[in-house]
Amino acid sequence: MTQAPTTQRQHARYPVRISCELTISGQTQHAETKNLSTGGAAIVFTRPLTVGEVVTVGFFLTQDGIEDPNRSPFECAASIRWMKPAGDHAYEAGLQFLSPSAEQRQLLEDFLKQAA
C-alpha cells in the first residue's frame, strides 16, 4: 500500500491512496489521495481547481482499505496550492491543510507511522 516517504519537502509525503471528499461552495465531490503528509495531500480529481481556493477535505484514515470504527474521520479546511492536468478528464492538485487541530495532526501522524 505504501512506500518510503518523499523527504524533499517540509513534511514527509507518503504515497497513500485513499478516497476523500472535497466540499467546494457547499457541494461535495469525490477525489482520491495520491500522497499524504501531516501538512497536506496531493489528490486526483475530475475537475480543475483554482490555486488559492479554500475547500474542506474529509477522509477516513483506512488500513488496507478498511475503516477503523474507533477512529474519527479527518476533516479540515485546505488551500489549493497547485493544480495540473493528469490525463483525460483528470487533474492533480496539491492541498495544504489549514490549521489542523492538535488531535487532527496526531491522527495523521499515527496513521502515517502505521502506513510506513
MIROVEX-636112 format. One record per residue: x, y, z of N, C-alpha, C in turn; residue number from 1; residue in one letter. Coordinates in nm, 4 decimals. Layout:
BEGIN
ATOM|X|Y|Z|X|Y|Z|X|Y|Z|NUM|a .
...
//
This chain:
BEGIN
ATOM|0.0819|-0.1193|0.0000|0.0000|0.0000|0.0000|0.0859|0.1252|0.0000|1|m .
ATOM|0.1949|0.1258|0.0744|0.2756|0.2469|0.0824|0.4223|0.2139|0.0617|2|t .
ATOM|0.5005|0.3189|0.0439|0.6437|0.3071|0.0291|0.7074|0.4073|0.1234|3|q .
ATOM|0.8381|0.4202|0.1146|0.9088|0.5160|0.1983|0.8630|0.6576|0.1662|4|a .
ATOM|0.8695|0.7481|0.2637|0.8243|0.8850|0.2400|0.9165|0.9602|0.1465|5|p .
ATOM|0.8620|1.0580|0.0786|0.9388|1.1520|-0.0002|0.9802|1.2630|0.0951|6|t .
ATOM|1.1101|1.2956|0.1017|1.1578|1.3857|0.2067|1.2104|1.5190|0.1547|7|t .
ATOM|1.1761|1.5605|0.0356|1.2267|1.6849|-0.0196|1.1457|1.8056|0.0270|8|q .
ATOM|1.0432|1.7863|0.1043|0.9543|1.8933|0.1453|0.9614|1.9113|0.2965|9|r .
ATOM|0.8883|2.0110|0.3458|0.8837|2.0361|0.4893|0.8276|1.9161|0.5644|10|q .
ATOM|0.7244|1.8529|0.5088|0.6619|1.7354|0.5696|0.6848|1.6163|0.4777|11|h .
ATOM|0.7294|1.5049|0.5341|0.7485|1.3838|0.4543|0.6145|1.3416|0.3951|12|a .
ATOM|0.6158|1.3088|0.2663|0.4937|1.2666|0.1975|0.5004|1.1166|0.1735|13|r .
ATOM|0.3872|1.0510|0.1968|0.3762|0.9071|0.1804|0.2798|0.8774|0.0670|14|y .
ATOM|0.3144|0.7860|-0.0240|0.2263|0.7530|-0.1362|0.1087|0.6677|-0.0897|15|p .
ATOM|0.0075|0.7336|-0.0355|-0.1102|0.6673|0.0204|-0.2304|0.7006|-0.0674|16|v .
ATOM|-0.3021|0.5986|-0.1113|-0.4213|0.6190|-0.1943|-0.5454|0.5818|-0.1139|17|r .
ATOM|-0.6209|0.6850|-0.0774|-0.7482|0.6636|-0.0088|-0.8514|0.7588|-0.0683|18|i .
ATOM|-0.9769|0.7175|-0.0648|-1.0851|0.8030|-0.1129|-1.1026|0.9210|-0.0188|19|s .
ATOM|-1.1368|1.0351|-0.0762|-1.1638|1.1522|0.0062|-1.2772|1.2321|-0.0579|20|c .
ATOM|-1.3280|1.3254|0.0179|-1.4335|1.4134|-0.0316|-1.3882|1.5570|-0.0168|21|e .
ATOM|-1.4174|1.6359|-0.1187|-1.3918|1.7796|-0.1142|-1.5254|1.8502|-0.1118|22|l .
ATOM|-1.5399|1.9458|-0.0224|-1.6587|2.0298|-0.0216|-1.6168|2.1656|-0.0747|23|t .
ATOM|-1.6763|2.2022|-0.1887|-1.6426|2.3253|-0.2587|-1.7717|2.4022|-0.2794|24|i .
ATOM|-1.7807|2.5209|-0.2229|-1.9010|2.6034|-0.2349|-2.0276|2.5246|-0.1994|25|s .
ATOM|-2.0203|2.4466|-0.0930|-2.1356|2.3731|-0.0449|-2.1648|2.2418|-0.1158|26|g .
ATOM|-2.0886|2.2095|-0.2198|-2.1094|2.0841|-0.2928|-1.9971|1.9866|-0.2613|27|q .
ATOM|-2.0341|1.8620|-0.2333|-1.9356|1.7595|-0.2009|-1.9069|1.6759|-0.3247|28|t .
ATOM|-1.7774|1.6562|-0.3518|-1.7340|1.5786|-0.4672|-1.6233|1.4841|-0.4246|29|q .
ATOM|-1.6142|1.3709|-0.4925|-1.5172|1.2682|-0.4563|-1.3833|1.2904|-0.5264|30|h .
ATOM|-1.2773|1.2484|-0.4575|-1.1415|1.2541|-0.5102|-1.0656|1.1363|-0.4494|31|a .
ATOM|-0.9383|1.1249|-0.4840|-0.8528|1.0216|-0.4254|-0.7180|1.0833|-0.3946|32|e .
ATOM|-0.6617|1.0472|-0.2800|-0.5291|1.0983|-0.2483|-0.4258|1.0261|-0.3342|33|t .
ATOM|-0.3210|1.0977|-0.3686|-0.2068|1.0401|-0.4379|-0.0932|1.0224|-0.3374|34|k .
ATOM|-0.0796|1.1223|-0.2500|0.0125|1.1110|-0.1380|-0.0408|1.1946|-0.0229|35|n .
ATOM|0.0166|1.1721|0.0953|-0.0361|1.2336|0.2160|0.0780|1.2649|0.3107|36|l .
ATOM|0.0660|1.3776|0.3800|0.1611|1.4146|0.4847|0.0828|1.4817|0.5960|37|s .
ATOM|0.1509|1.5191|0.7032|0.0823|1.5899|0.8106|0.0485|1.7331|0.7704|38|t .
ATOM|0.1083|1.7828|0.6629|0.0833|1.9199|0.6193|-0.0105|1.9341|0.5013|39|g .
ATOM|-0.0391|1.8227|0.4316|-0.1242|1.8335|0.3149|-0.1321|1.7035|0.2383|40|g .
ATOM|-0.1846|1.7132|0.1170|-0.2029|1.5942|0.0340|-0.2010|1.6348|-0.1127|41|a .
ATOM|-0.1642|1.5404|-0.1967|-0.1855|1.5550|-0.3407|-0.3055|1.4680|-0.3721|42|a .
ATOM|-0.3970|1.5207|-0.4526|-0.5190|1.4471|-0.4856|-0.5351|1.4370|-0.6366|43|i .
ATOM|-0.6151|1.3410|-0.6793|-0.6577|1.3275|-0.8181|-0.8077|1.3555|-0.8171|44|v .
ATOM|-0.8496|1.4426|-0.9083|-0.9850|1.4962|-0.9063|-1.0369|1.5044|-1.0492|45|f .
ATOM|-1.1681|1.5193|-1.0671|-1.2261|1.5180|-1.2021|-1.2508|1.6555|-1.2618|46|t .
ATOM|-1.2166|1.7622|-1.1902|-1.2363|1.8952|-1.2491|-1.1235|1.9872|-1.2038|47|r .
ATOM|-1.0941|2.0897|-1.2802|-0.9878|2.1810|-1.2387|-1.0279|2.2579|-1.1131|48|p .
ATOM|-0.9304|2.2878|-1.0324|-0.9487|2.3691|-0.9121|-0.8683|2.4966|-0.9281|49|l .
ATOM|-0.9002|2.5969|-0.8507|-0.8330|2.7251|-0.8598|-0.7290|2.7369|-0.7496|50|t .
ATOM|-0.6054|2.7668|-0.7877|-0.4993|2.7874|-0.6891|-0.5420|2.9001|-0.5953|51|v .
ATOM|-0.5290|2.8765|-0.4665|-0.5699|2.9727|-0.3655|-0.7090|2.9471|-0.3110|52|g .
ATOM|-0.7879|2.8682|-0.3824|-0.9233|2.8340|-0.3380|-0.9153|2.7549|-0.2073|53|e .
ATOM|-1.0091|2.7801|-0.1168|-1.0158|2.7067|0.0096|-1.1327|2.6090|0.0018|54|v .
ATOM|-1.1044|2.4839|0.0340|-1.2034|2.3766|0.0311|-1.2010|2.3064|0.1670|55|v .
ATOM|-1.2968|2.2202|0.1891|-1.2929|2.1312|0.3047|-1.2650|1.9920|0.2522|56|t .
ATOM|-1.1660|1.9257|0.3096|-1.1322|1.7899|0.2694|-1.1645|1.6970|0.3856|57|v .
ATOM|-1.2192|1.5817|0.3524|-1.2511|1.4832|0.4546|-1.2211|1.3435|0.4054|58|g .
ATOM|-1.1651|1.2595|0.4941|-1.1383|1.1209|0.4585|-1.1220|1.0371|0.5837|59|f .
ATOM|-1.1475|0.9064|0.5670|-1.1204|0.8111|0.6726|-0.9796|0.7591|0.6521|60|f .
ATOM|-0.9025|0.7551|0.7569|-0.7674|0.7022|0.7507|-0.7784|0.5505|0.7659|61|l .
ATOM|-0.7798|0.4805|0.6526|-0.8038|0.3372|0.6498|-0.6738|0.2589|0.6510|62|t .
ATOM|-0.6809|0.1370|0.6932|-0.5669|0.0457|0.6851|-0.6074|-0.0673|0.5925|63|q .
ATOM|-0.5381|-0.0824|0.4809|-0.5704|-0.1823|0.3786|-0.7140|-0.1672|0.3288|64|d .
ATOM|-0.7619|-0.0417|0.3194|-0.8941|-0.0140|0.2664|-1.0075|-0.0357|0.3645|65|g .
ATOM|-0.9754|-0.0663|0.4889|-1.0779|-0.0934|0.5902|-1.0818|0.0218|0.6899|66|i .
ATOM|-1.2010|0.0784|0.7075|-1.2171|0.1886|0.8023|-1.2189|0.1340|0.9440|67|e .
ATOM|-1.1498|0.2022|1.0341|-1.1488|0.1667|1.1755|-1.2657|0.2385|1.2423|68|d .
ATOM|-1.3653|0.1652|1.2950|-1.4823|0.2301|1.3548|-1.4484|0.3122|1.4793|69|p .
ATOM|-1.3313|0.2877|1.5365|-1.2892|0.3622|1.6555|-1.2105|0.4886|1.6208|70|n .
ATOM|-1.1860|0.5098|1.4938|-1.1065|0.6250|1.4502|-1.1980|0.7275|1.3834|71|r .
ATOM|-1.1914|0.8501|1.4264|-1.2720|0.9577|1.3678|-1.2197|0.9911|1.2287|72|s .
ATOM|-1.3073|1.0358|1.1393|-1.2585|1.0796|1.0077|-1.1792|1.2093|1.0227|73|p .
ATOM|-1.0871|1.2300|0.9308|-1.0103|1.3541|0.9263|-1.0885|1.4522|0.8412|74|f .
ATOM|-1.1115|1.5719|0.8920|-1.1794|1.6768|0.8155|-1.1144|1.8095|0.8499|75|e .
ATOM|-1.0767|1.8839|0.7460|-1.0027|2.0073|0.7682|-1.0182|2.1002|0.6473|76|c .
ATOM|-1.0107|2.2295|0.6728|-1.0026|2.3259|0.5625|-0.8655|2.3111|0.4974|77|a .
ATOM|-0.8610|2.3310|0.3664|-0.7356|2.3185|0.2933|-0.7334|2.4205|0.1800|78|a .
ATOM|-0.6135|2.4659|0.1492|-0.5925|2.5600|0.0402|-0.5330|2.4853|-0.0789|79|s .
ATOM|-0.5817|2.5160|-0.1989|-0.5256|2.4575|-0.3206|-0.3948|2.5310|-0.3500|80|i .
ATOM|-0.2829|2.4589|-0.3476|-0.1503|2.5194|-0.3672|-0.1024|2.5107|-0.5114|81|r .
ATOM|-0.1420|2.4053|-0.5825|-0.1065|2.3888|-0.7234|-0.2075|2.2954|-0.7885|82|w .
ATOM|-0.2137|2.3000|-0.9204|-0.3069|2.2167|-0.9952|-0.2475|2.1936|-1.1333|83|m .
ATOM|-0.2655|2.0705|-1.1865|-0.2187|2.0395|-1.3220|-0.3044|1.9293|-1.3814|84|k .
ATOM|-0.3158|1.9257|-1.5152|-0.3891|1.8172|-1.5807|-0.3191|1.6838|-1.5554|85|p .
ATOM|-0.3980|1.5767|-1.5500|-0.3425|1.4427|-1.5267|-0.4152|1.3420|-1.6151|86|a .
ATOM|-0.4102|1.3633|-1.7444|-0.4770|1.2725|-1.8373|-0.6144|1.3236|-1.8760|87|g .
ATOM|-0.6878|1.2380|-1.9454|-0.8217|1.2745|-1.9912|-0.9163|1.2940|-1.8744|88|d .
ATOM|-0.9729|1.4107|-1.8631|-1.0754|1.4429|-1.7630|-1.0292|1.4202|-1.6195|89|h .
ATOM|-0.9006|1.4370|-1.5917|-0.8496|1.4222|-1.4552|-0.7484|1.5327|-1.4283|90|a .
ATOM|-0.7372|1.5676|-1.3030|-0.6453|1.6725|-1.2595|-0.5807|1.6293|-1.1291|91|y .
ATOM|-0.4590|1.6755|-1.1082|-0.3922|1.6585|-0.9797|-0.3866|1.7952|-0.9143|92|e .
ATOM|-0.4003|1.7959|-0.7824|-0.3926|1.9213|-0.7083|-0.3208|1.8961|-0.5768|93|a .
ATOM|-0.2487|1.9965|-0.5322|-0.1823|1.9910|-0.4026|-0.2635|2.0687|-0.3009|94|g .
ATOM|-0.2933|2.0058|-0.1882|-0.3684|2.0697|-0.0809|-0.2766|2.0954|0.0378|95|l .
ATOM|-0.2886|2.2123|0.0962|-0.2196|2.2429|0.2216|-0.3265|2.2528|0.3294|96|q .
ATOM|-0.3162|2.1679|0.4321|-0.4132|2.1727|0.5400|-0.3973|2.3049|0.6152|97|f .
ATOM|-0.5094|2.3689|0.6452|-0.5088|2.4977|0.7131|-0.5465|2.4789|0.8596|98|l .
ATOM|-0.4536|2.5017|0.9478|-0.4756|2.4992|1.0921|-0.5445|2.3731|1.1440|99|s .
ATOM|-0.4892|2.2545|1.1129|-0.5491|2.1348|1.1728|-0.5285|2.1388|1.3241|100|p .
ATOM|-0.6232|2.0830|1.3974|-0.6114|2.0799|1.5431|-0.4994|1.9840|1.5829|101|s .
ATOM|-0.4576|1.9916|1.7074|-0.3551|1.9008|1.7582|-0.4032|1.7561|1.7461|102|a .
ATOM|-0.5321|1.7333|1.7701|-0.5895|1.5992|1.7592|-0.5847|1.5498|1.6145|103|e .
ATOM|-0.6179|1.6375|1.5194|-0.6137|1.6001|1.3784|-0.4709|1.5687|1.3339|104|q .
ATOM|-0.3768|1.6514|1.3767|-0.2363|1.6290|1.3403|-0.1872|1.4961|1.3975|105|r .
ATOM|-0.2261|1.4662|1.5212|-0.1865|1.3394|1.5838|-0.2488|1.2211|1.5105|106|q .
ATOM|-0.3735|1.2360|1.4687|-0.4430|1.1334|1.3915|-0.3644|1.1011|1.2639|107|l .
ATOM|-0.3217|1.2055|1.1941|-0.2422|1.1865|1.0724|-0.1078|1.1217|1.1031|108|l .
ATOM|-0.0393|1.1710|1.2061|0.0923|1.1150|1.2412|0.0818|0.9676|1.2746|109|e .
ATOM|-0.0184|0.9294|1.3536|-0.0377|0.7888|1.3905|-0.0649|0.7046|1.2675|110|d .
ATOM|-0.1499|0.7531|1.1774|-0.1819|0.6798|1.0571|-0.0576|0.6617|0.9687|111|f .
ATOM|0.0179|0.7686|0.9512|0.1357|0.7617|0.8637|0.2442|0.6712|0.9215|112|l .
ATOM|0.2563|0.6639|1.0543|0.3507|0.5701|1.1162|0.3117|0.4262|1.0835|113|k .
ATOM|0.1826|0.3974|1.0877|0.1338|0.2635|1.0571|0.1496|0.2324|0.9083|114|q .
ATOM|0.1309|0.3332|0.8251|0.1351|0.3138|0.6798|0.2766|0.3000|0.6271|115|a .
ATOM|0.3745|0.3474|0.7044|0.5154|0.3460|0.6575|0.5727|0.2056|0.6522|116|a .
//
